[in-house]
Amino acid sequence: GDAADDLVVTDADFVVTTQPVAQRVVAPDAVSFTVVVDPARGATYQWQVQTAGAGDYVNVGPSAAYTGARSDTLAISDSTGLNKNRYRVIALNDDGTASVTSKGAQLTVTA
């Protein structure tokens, strides 16, 4: 990937141990992305999307297609129109002193 996809760690004691994995689905199938951080206890999450794999990442907000935008698993109920979107998560540790950003994972959607 590019620099925007690189793993960013601000505290060596708070890390992503399992990165989100690229997914391939047929529209309108559902799909999900998961991340694991260590330590996970008390961590908070914010998923972000890069539309069509270009431009800046923006926070995933409430919508009919997305659930879990503030959890360790982002679920997408309808993949229609999301081809080449990239998803990553920013996690914050339990006391708010360290954050970590996962690598971006691409969603490939075929008709």
C-alpha positions, -999 to 999 in steps of 0.1 A, spaced: 0 0 0 9 36 3 19 56 33 -18 61 43 -20 23 47 11 18 68 7 6 104 11 35 128 20 27 164 23 53 191 29 29 220 48 -3 216 27 -18 245 -6 -13 225 -5 -30 191 -27 -45 164 -21 -83 166 -46 -92 138 -50 -69 108 -82 -65 88 -81 -88 58 -91 -79 22 -125 -93 13 -140 -103 -21 -178 -106 -24 -206 -106 -49 -230 -77 -46 -252 -73 -26 -236 -99 -2 -228 -89 34 -192 -88 46 -172 -79 77 -138 -67 87 -123 -75 121 -92 -63 140 -76 -76 172 -56 -53 194 -35 -61 225 -44 -54 252 -80 -54 240 -96 -49 274 -113 -14 275 -101 -5 240 -123 18 218 -125 17 181 -133 39 151 -135 23 116 -127 45 86 -133 42 49 -113 53 19 -138 55 -10 -127 36 -41 -92 33 -26 -84 70 -32 -83 102 -11 -84 105 26 -99 81 51 -130 93 68 -148 79 98 -176 54 91 -207 68 106 -242 55 112 -258 42 81 -281 14 70 -252 -5 54 -227 -3 83 -229 -16 119 -202 -19 144 -183 13 133 -171 17 169 -163 -19 177 -137 -44 167 -158 -57 138 -173 -36 111 -203 -53 94 -215 -43 60 -250 -55 52 -251 -46 15 -219 -44 -5 -235 -28 -36 -215 2 -47 -186 -3 -24 -161 -19 -48 -125 -9 -41 -133 8 -8 -106 3 18 -113 0 55 -91 5 85 -96 11 122 -81 34 148 -81 19 183 -75 37 215 -63 19 247 -84 18 278 -69 49 295 -67 70 263 -29 73 263 -21 53 232 -36 47 198 -29 24 169 -41 24 133 -45 -8 114 -35 -13 78 -62 -7 52 -81 -38 38 -97 -36 4 -132 -47 -4 -136 -61 -39 -172 -63 -51 -182 -81 -83 -216 -82 -99 
